[in-house]
Amino acid sequence: MAKRFASLGATVVLWDVNESGNEETKRQIQDAQSDARVFSMKVNLCDREDVYRVAQKVILTNKRSRILIFTSNEFVLGSRSSR
């Protein structure tokens, strides 16, 4: 999914607790598309507060870009107001 989004020109932020796996996916994306904007962040997807903490960090560091979708092979993140 991340590779497809990157090929369409999206900025991709990879999240996982497995840093080496994230870095490998990042490398694969950059090898296939040298101008890809891809970042890797460690986050425990089983810890709701960690997910929201890292999501806030992504939002704050990308103020000039709209975040259109958060997606995961593990879950879909809903509105924070639904907590």
VOFI-607011 format. One record per residue (C-alpha): residue number from 1; x, y, z. Coordinates in pm, 1 decimal. Each point is the difference from the previous one (the first is absolute). Layout:
N
[pt NUM,[X,Y,Z]],
...
This chain:
83
[pt 1,[0.0,0.0,0.0]],
[pt 2,[279.2,244.4,93.5]],
[pt 3,[184.4,-67.7,-326.0]],
[pt 4,[-314.7,68.7,-200.5]],
[pt 5,[-72.6,328.0,179.9]],
[pt 6,[361.4,110.9,-53.6]],
[pt 7,[-21.3,-83.5,-371.5]],
[pt 8,[-302.2,232.0,-18.7]],
[pt 9,[201.1,287.3,148.3]],
[pt 10,[-121.3,-16.9,359.8]],
[pt 11,[226.4,70.9,292.8]],
[pt 12,[13.0,-328.7,187.4]],
[pt 13,[62.9,-37.6,372.6]],
[pt 14,[70.4,-360.0,98.3]],
[pt 15,[-103.2,-105.3,350.1]],
[pt 16,[97.2,-316.1,179.0]],
[pt 17,[170.3,-118.8,314.6]],
[pt 18,[244.5,-186.5,-228.3]],
[pt 19,[249.0,270.8,-91.5]],
[pt 20,[210.8,-220.0,-227.5]],
[pt 21,[-307.6,-106.8,-198.5]],
[pt 22,[-104.9,363.2,-34.8]],
[pt 23,[344.9,98.9,-121.0]],
[pt 24,[2.3,-284.8,-253.3]],
[pt 25,[-336.5,109.7,-142.0]],
[pt 26,[122.5,360.2,-9.9]],
[pt 27,[313.7,-109.5,-187.8]],
[pt 28,[-205.9,-200.6,-250.0]],
[pt 29,[-223.1,299.5,-69.4]],
[pt 30,[296.7,233.7,-42.7]],
[pt 31,[180.3,-250.5,-224.4]],
[pt 32,[-305.4,-19.3,-226.2]],
[pt 33,[-66.1,373.5,3.9]],
[pt 34,[291.0,226.2,92.9]],
[pt 35,[-218.9,308.0,53.6]],
[pt 36,[-240.8,-179.5,235.8]],
[pt 37,[-80.9,175.5,326.0]],
[pt 38,[2.5,-282.0,252.3]],
[pt 39,[58.1,3.3,374.0]],
[pt 40,[29.8,-279.5,253.9]],
[pt 41,[-125.1,30.4,357.3]],
[pt 42,[-7.5,-249.7,283.8]],
[pt 43,[-348.9,-35.0,149.6]],
[pt 44,[-169.5,-272.9,197.7]],
[pt 45,[-321.8,-53.1,-196.5]],
[pt 46,[-145.4,-194.1,294.3]],
[pt 47,[29.1,305.4,226.4]],
[pt 48,[-273.4,254.2,-79.7]],
[pt 49,[178.5,282.8,182.0]],
[pt 50,[324.1,-68.0,-189.4]],
[pt 51,[-194.3,9.2,-328.6]],
[pt 52,[-155.4,337.7,88.2]],
[pt 53,[333.5,136.0,125.0]],
[pt 54,[178.9,-88.8,-323.9]],
[pt 55,[-296.3,117.5,-211.4]],
[pt 56,[21.8,339.8,170.1]],
[pt 57,[373.6,9.7,-70.8]],
[pt 58,[-64.9,-73.1,-370.2]],
[pt 59,[-265.2,272.1,-16.2]],
[pt 60,[223.2,257.5,167.9]],
[pt 61,[300.3,-73.6,-222.7]],
[pt 62,[-207.9,13.9,-320.2]],
[pt 63,[-193.8,321.6,57.1]],
[pt 64,[18.7,99.9,-366.1]],
[pt 65,[-141.0,-329.8,-121.2]],
[pt 66,[-348.1,-135.3,48.5]],
[pt 67,[-19.6,-348.7,137.8]],
[pt 68,[-265.5,-172.1,-201.6]],
[pt 69,[13.8,-350.9,138.7]],
[pt 70,[143.3,-206.8,280.8]],
[pt 71,[-8.1,-364.9,-92.6]],
[pt 72,[150.4,-317.3,132.7]],
[pt 73,[5.8,-368.5,-70.1]],
[pt 74,[-99.3,-35.6,366.6]],
[pt 75,[-287.7,245.7,43.0]],
[pt 76,[-165.4,318.1,-125.1]],
[pt 77,[32.6,301.7,227.5]],
[pt 78,[-327.4,182.1,60.4]],
[pt 79,[-73.1,350.1,119.3]],
[pt 80,[161.9,96.6,327.3]],
[pt 81,[-332.0,142.3,114.0]],
[pt 82,[-141.1,-353.1,4.2]],
[pt 83,[228.5,-99.6,290.5]],
